[in-house]
Amino acid sequence: MECTLCKAKSCRSMESCGNESFSREQVQQDYLQEGTQETVQAASRLVDGGRAGTLSRIEEIVEFALDRSWKKVGLAYCYGMEKDAATVSRHLRSKGLRVEAVSCTTGALAQDEVNSASGIHKVSCNPLGQAEQIKAADVDLVLEMGLCLGHDLLLRASIAGIPATTLVVKDRTTDHAPLVAIRKLASPT
């Protein structure tokens, strides 16, 4: 399936194109499960009724967490964004949330200790350690902030079962705004 090449866009008119590789009935049943419904309904309260586009990502996260009665947020951040992470932590706390902010360098492991192909004995990012620290804090939600590609995947796999979302994606070339580079791809040169 390649929806970007579709001309009909029939799904947007409530008509299946028939190219799905999943059972629509099974997916609908999955949506009706209790835990899934809680998330669907909380997300709906954020975007339905004309609210889409009225809140920043951080405002959405705060409102979503409070709506779900979540009290504690884990913040897995890149040490290069520590100043911004401190701002996020202060903001979340000002809204009544507790925060477990964990730097990617937690545990002080060297690169040659975590990467068998590395000969560099300088501090390494440690997404597995971040995940362990966050899990030990018993958080309700995990925010990712500027983790390197690959490190974000390791963190997500290690915190499986804890809701997680991205606050900031790392893109050093665009001041962490990947759409800038994506939109340049579409522009004639």
Residue, then its C-alpha position, 0 to 999 in steps of 0.5 A: m500500500e502506498c497511500t501517497l500515490c492514491k488518487a481516489k482518497s476514498c477512505r476520506s469519504m468513509e469508503s475502504c479502498g480495499n487495499e488494507s492488509f488488516s481486518r477492519e472489523q478486528v481493528q474496530q474491536d481493538y479500538l473498543q478495548e478499555g485502555t485504548q478507548e481511554t486514550v482515544q477519548a483523551a486525544s479526541r478531547l484535545v483535537d475535536g470541537g475545533r481545538a486542533g491547532t490551538l495548543s502547542r505540543i507542550e500544552e497538548i502534553v500537559e492537558f493530555a496527562l492531566d485529562r488522564s489523571w497522570k501524575k508523573v512524567g519521565l523526561a528522557y533528554c539529550y544532554g545537548m538539550e539540558k537547558d531546554a529540558a530544565t525549562v520543560s521540567r519547570h513547566l511540567r512541575s508548574k502544572g502540577l506534574r512530577v518529573e523524572a528528567v534523565s540525561c542520556t549520559t546517565g550512568a557514565l558509561a563509555q562508548d567502548e563499553v556500550n559499542s563493541a565496535s568502538g575504540i572511543h573511551k569517552v562518555s556515551c549516550n545510554p538510552l538503556g540506562q535512561a529507560e531503566q531509571i525511568k521505569a524505576a521511577d514508575v512514571d505514567l508517561v515518557l517524553e522523549m526530547g532530542l534523542c539520537l536516532g537509534h537511541d530513541l528506538l532503544l529507549r522505546a523498546s526498553i520502556a514497552g508498556i509505558p505510554a511514550t511520545t516525542l516532544v522534540v525530535k533531533d535534527r541538528t541541521t534545522d534547529h530540530a525542526p525536521l519539516v524544514a528539511i522535508r519541505k526543502l525536498a519538495s521545493p524546486t531547486 
